[in-house]
Amino acid sequence: MFFQNVTIGAKSCEEGNYDPKNYPIIGDNVIIYAGAVIAGPVKIGNNAIIGANAVVIDDVPENCVVGGIPARIIKKTASS
C-alpha cells in the first residue's frame, strides 16, 4: 500500500544508462506512508512499514517499522 507523494527510484542515473539493479525491490504486504523516499538498490522486506517522510537508503528487514532521515528501525513487529 502506497500513500500520497511517495518517491521510489535510483539515487542517480545517467541519461540513457538505465540499470534495474539501481532501483529498490519492495516485498509483499509493505506499507509506505506519505512523503517517504526509497532510493537506490535497497530491498524492503515483506510486511515492512515505512513511516511518513522517511528516507530509506539502506535495506529494511522483514517485519520492521522504519522512520526518520535517514530511516532506521523503530520497531520489529510479529511475523504475519
C-alpha positions as CSV (number, residue, x, y, z in Angstrom):
1,M,0.0,0.0,0.0
2,F,1.4,3.4,-1.0
3,F,0.1,6.7,0.3
4,Q,0.5,10.1,-1.5
5,N,3.7,11.7,-2.6
6,V,5.9,8.6,-2.2
7,T,9.1,8.6,-4.3
8,I,10.8,5.4,-5.4
9,G,13.8,5.4,-7.7
10,A,17.6,5.3,-8.2
11,K,19.9,7.5,-6.2
12,S,21.3,8.8,-9.5
13,C,21.4,7.7,-13.1
14,E,23.0,8.9,-16.3
15,E,20.8,9.7,-19.3
16,G,20.5,6.6,-21.4
17,N,22.1,4.3,-18.8
18,Y,19.1,2.7,-17.2
19,D,20.1,-0.3,-15.0
20,P,17.4,-2.1,-13.0
21,K,20.0,-3.0,-10.3
22,N,20.0,0.6,-9.2
23,Y,16.3,0.6,-8.1
24,P,14.6,-0.7,-5.0
25,I,12.9,-4.1,-4.6
26,I,9.8,-4.0,-2.5
27,G,8.5,-7.1,-0.8
28,D,4.9,-8.2,-0.2
29,N,2.4,-6.5,2.2
30,V,4.6,-3.4,2.6
31,I,3.0,-0.1,3.7
32,I,4.7,3.1,2.6
33,Y,3.3,6.2,4.2
34,A,3.0,9.7,2.8
35,G,6.1,11.6,1.7
36,A,8.5,8.7,2.0
37,V,11.5,8.3,-0.3
38,I,13.1,5.0,-1.2
39,A,16.3,5.5,-3.2
40,G,18.9,3.2,-4.6
41,P,19.4,-0.5,-4.8
42,V,17.7,-1.4,-1.4
43,K,15.5,-4.3,-0.5
44,I,12.3,-3.7,1.5
45,G,11.4,-6.9,3.3
46,N,7.9,-8.4,3.5
47,N,5.5,-6.8,6.0
48,A,7.7,-3.8,6.5
49,I,6.2,-0.4,7.3
50,I,7.9,2.8,6.1
51,G,7.0,5.8,8.2
52,A,5.8,9.2,6.8
53,N,8.6,11.3,5.3
54,A,11.2,8.6,5.9
55,V,14.2,8.5,3.6
56,V,15.3,4.9,3.0
57,I,18.8,4.4,1.7
58,D,19.6,1.0,3.3
59,D,17.8,-2.4,3.3
60,V,14.8,-2.8,5.6
61,P,14.4,-6.3,7.1
62,E,11.1,-8.2,7.1
63,N,8.5,-7.3,9.8
64,C,10.1,-3.9,10.8
65,V,8.9,-0.4,11.1
66,V,11.3,2.3,10.0
67,G,11.3,6.0,10.1
68,G,13.5,9.1,10.1
69,I,16.1,10.7,7.9
70,P,17.9,8.5,7.1
71,A,15.4,5.8,8.1
72,R,16.3,3.5,11.0
73,I,14.5,0.6,12.6
74,I,12.0,1.8,15.2
75,K,10.3,-1.4,16.0
76,K,10.2,-5.1,15.0
77,T,6.7,-6.5,14.5
78,A,5.5,-10.0,14.9
79,S,5.6,-12.0,11.7
80,S,2.3,-12.5,9.9
